Amino acid sequence: MDKDLMIDLNNIVIHRDERDILSISAQIPRQGITAVIGPNGSGKTTLLKLLHGAIEADSGTYKPGSTDLESALVLHHTPLIKASVRTNMAIVKDSLGKYKITEDDIDQALASVGLTHLKNQSALKLSAGERQRLSLARAKCQRPKMILLDEPTANLDPSTTEQVEAIIQQMANDGCGVIFTSHHLGQVQALADRIVFLNEGVCLESRNTRDFFEQPQTEQAKKFIARELGWK
Amino acid sequence: MLSAFNDAFSLLETLDANLLGIVLLSLQVSLTALLVGCLLGMPLGAFIAIQNFPGRQGLIVVLNSLMGVPTVIVGVVIYLLLSRSGPLGDLNWLFTPKGMILAQSVLTTPLIAALTRQIIEDGWRIHGETMSALRLPIVAKLKWLVWDCRFSLSIALLAGFARAISEVGAVMIVGGNIDRVTRTMTTAIALETSKGDLALALALGLVLLGVVLLANLMTSIIKSFAERRYG
């Protein structure tokens, strides 16, 4: 794949509490949908935060840097402020982005996730699915070239999960690169073009989705797939 | 004692001019000191809540200590600053409402800053990661945290107002308790009680109590409205 279309992580190490929580050298596509999978504590969220520039590596380099990547990050748990949906959207107008976000942008983003009818309602009264759609709308407003989603459908019911997946797919179709973490391997197989498999902070595999699931190359990946699919 | 109460209610019913003047001056001084305390204390408290810098813990300890500093000590310090030979003597604020506002602002600012710091720090624990992920600059973070915590912060306002309106030591020393110039409800109550004019002292005490109760009631109404509206 064209090197300009890849995020090149070179000997990245992030050290916390006397252990390496992430130690990775890998290439991740800037286009399409990439799923970052692995057991709990394997460094998935840390990787997203690193790419977004929310945390810094203790050593190593990655290109392009977080500024050039123009990413938006939606965390697994996104608390909302005690105000209306619209006010919660308006927060992004203050973000340090390349673009000036207008009221029209907010209206369009809300419409794109089907929340226009709730814009004057208290954000704290939204359901979990509506909250996640609001977070995605907020990210869309920032016009990112890459969106980083940390377990975007965790704790959502199947119907809401489908809605959120459709939004993610639409963003990818619109040319926005997507990297998301998930424990739901069915969802990963359905959505992702590529898999990054992490185990204990180390990237063990970075391959296209079909190859990864049909022929996992490491014992850890084989065990992980068997355990997750068996458990499901 | 019963006749003192009767006389007190009579003063309130007839809206006695002397009593009214004292009440209005008290409100003017304390509300202005509250405003100053908010303008200085809230940004300061919010900044300390979300920023790490050398000496932060020390500053928090100082602020918390200043919450309980005796009002007479503040009065003496401001007196020395405003006295003719003091560094702020040229302002000629001693024995004026401006001096009293300054003294009460010194009381309200650390109290509001300390309470704001605690409230905003709790909010920061909840929203900090999301706000950083949204790449908000520090001013925007403070703005939205204050907005999110606005109903809890009303408690800080109430505490600041209660601290100002009910104190007697600082305004007595800095204001001098001059009739129709710097006499507030609390200094008047102290003076009239010592003179034996219990009617005026009781009337002012009832007004003071009413003002504090009204402020509490309004805070409570705002909070319950907010909980109904925003969950």
Interface residues (C-beta under 8 A of the other chain):
Chain A: K49 H52 A54 L73 V74 L75 T78 P79 I81 K82 A83 T87 I91 V92 D94 S95 L96 G97 S122 A123 L124 K125 R138 Q142
Chain B: I126 H127 E129 T130 M131 S132 A133 L134 R135 L136 P137 A140 K143 W144 W147 D148 R150 F151 A226 R229 Y230 G231
